Amino acid sequence: MGKDEFLNFLKFEKRYSSHTVTAYTMELDNFFAFLQAEDLSFQEVDHRVVRQYLAQMKEHGKEASSINRSISALRSFYKFLRREGKTDQNPMNLVHALKTAKKLPVVVEQEKMVALLDAGFRDAEDFEEVRDFVVLELLFGTGIRLAELLAIQERDIDTYNKRILIFGKRGKERLVPVHQNLLMTIKHYLKLKYALDAENKSTLLIVSKEGKAASRRLIYDKVRHYLSLITSQKKKSPHVLRHTFATALLNNGADLNAIKELLGHAGLAATQVYTHNSVERLKSIYKQAHPKA
């Protein structure tokens, strides 16, 4: 009931990322599958049915964060249906999100990350190796999201002003500065890209060895491989480098509002989570250095 229209609304009007649309699609499919298994029609759904569904999720071992994601998807869905006049009730009005423990962003020690990048690539003529270092440098050097990285076009790179045009969430644009060494690496990478023996090479910056747009899985695998060389922590995703970027800036005295702009956050609240990492770092230094600690 209105599912396709809702997903189109998210994609074309709200301009949600493809990743978010996919996540919402999965949440709605799971909810409809539950209704079918319980032999319930869509018209029978009220807050009790939704709570029953969420309770089942919890029984199956889903964490509070996953359940809250489902609540968020269903809340948006019913809000859309009400707006479109497809239903006269909203069962989500009596459903509340679960409390979750706040998790600090996972980061890599900036010294280790800098050392990895300073070591550089072993073969300057190996397209894939040079591309991988461009990926690492961009993620750690600018704090951009994975989706933003994959959307960068060659024309978005402004070598004269040393900045890159980034298209963020909901189509918002921002300019992020990049250092000269990274620009030189990108220039060399593009030379290798142009030399690829491939037809119809994509104009996107980051591509596969076949010249096609790089996939999310490719970037995940590459980032995990290189982070495995410098850390044993479990989480080794591209987003970890975004967290590392923000934490490094804060620890080195950057203004919180400036970090917010660089990350493309809509509000300051999302950026303030990095202050907790900074406080934990200060506590660690205090414990090690103070004679009475």
Secondary structure as the mmCIF struct_conf table of DSSP 4:
data_model
#
loop_
_struct_conf.conf_type_id
_struct_conf.id
_struct_conf.beg_label_comp_id
_struct_conf.beg_label_asym_id
_struct_conf.beg_label_seq_id
_struct_conf.end_label_comp_id
_struct_conf.end_label_asym_id
_struct_conf.end_label_seq_id
HELX_RH_AL_P HELX_RH_AL_P1 LYS A 3 ASN A 8
HELX_RH_PI_P HELX_RH_PI_P1 PHE A 9 GLU A 13
BEND BEND1 LYS A 14 LYS A 14
HELX_RH_AL_P HELX_RH_AL_P2 SER A 18 ALA A 37
TURN_TY1_P TURN_TY1_P1 GLU A 38 ASP A 39
HELX_RH_3T_P HELX_RH_3T_P1 PHE A 42 GLU A 44
HELX_RH_AL_P HELX_RH_AL_P3 HIS A 47 GLU A 59
TURN_TY1_P TURN_TY1_P2 HIS A 60 GLY A 61
HELX_RH_AL_P HELX_RH_AL_P4 ALA A 64 ARG A 83
TURN_TY1_P TURN_TY1_P3 GLU A 84 GLY A 85
BEND BEND2 LYS A 86 LYS A 86
BEND BEND3 ASP A 88 ASP A 88
HELX_RH_3T_P HELX_RH_3T_P2 PRO A 91 LEU A 94
HELX_LH_PP_P HELX_LH_PP_P1 ALA A 97 LYS A 99
HELX_LH_PP_P HELX_LH_PP_P2 ALA A 101 VAL A 106
HELX_RH_AL_P HELX_RH_AL_P5 GLN A 110 ALA A 119
BEND BEND4 ARG A 122 ARG A 122
TURN_TY1_P TURN_TY1_P4 ALA A 124 GLU A 125
HELX_RH_AL_P HELX_RH_AL_P6 PHE A 127 THR A 142
HELX_RH_AL_P HELX_RH_AL_P7 LEU A 146 ALA A 151
STRN STRN1 GLN A 153 GLN A 153
HELX_RH_3T_P HELX_RH_3T_P3 GLU A 154 ASP A 156
STRN STRN2 ILE A 157 ASP A 158
TURN_TY1_P TURN_TY1_P5 THR A 159 LYS A 162
STRN STRN3 ARG A 163 PHE A 167
HELX_RH_3T_P HELX_RH_3T_P4 LYS A 169 GLY A 171
STRN STRN4 GLU A 173 PRO A 177
HELX_RH_AL_P HELX_RH_AL_P8 GLN A 180 TYR A 194
TURN_TY1_P TURN_TY1_P6 ALA A 195 ALA A 195
BEND BEND5 LEU A 196 LEU A 196
BEND BEND6 GLU A 199 ASN A 200
BEND BEND7 THR A 203 THR A 203
STRN STRN5 LEU A 204 LEU A 204
BEND BEND8 LEU A 205 ILE A 206
STRN STRN6 VAL A 207 VAL A 207
TURN_TY1_P TURN_TY1_P7 LYS A 209 GLU A 210
BEND BEND9 GLY A 211 LYS A 212
STRN STRN7 ALA A 213 ALA A 213
HELX_LH_PP_P HELX_LH_PP_P3 ALA A 214 SER A 215
HELX_RH_AL_P HELX_RH_AL_P9 ARG A 216 SER A 228
TURN_TY1_P TURN_TY1_P8 LEU A 229 ILE A 230
BEND BEND10 LYS A 234 LYS A 234
HELX_RH_AL_P HELX_RH_AL_P10 PRO A 238 ASN A 251
TURN_TY1_P TURN_TY1_P9 ASN A 252 GLY A 253
HELX_RH_AL_P HELX_RH_AL_P11 LEU A 256 LEU A 263
TURN_TY1_P TURN_TY1_P10 GLY A 264 GLY A 264
BEND BEND11 ALA A 266 GLY A 267
HELX_RH_AL_P HELX_RH_AL_P12 LEU A 268 ALA A 289
TURN_TY1_P TURN_TY1_P11 PRO A 291 LYS A 292
#
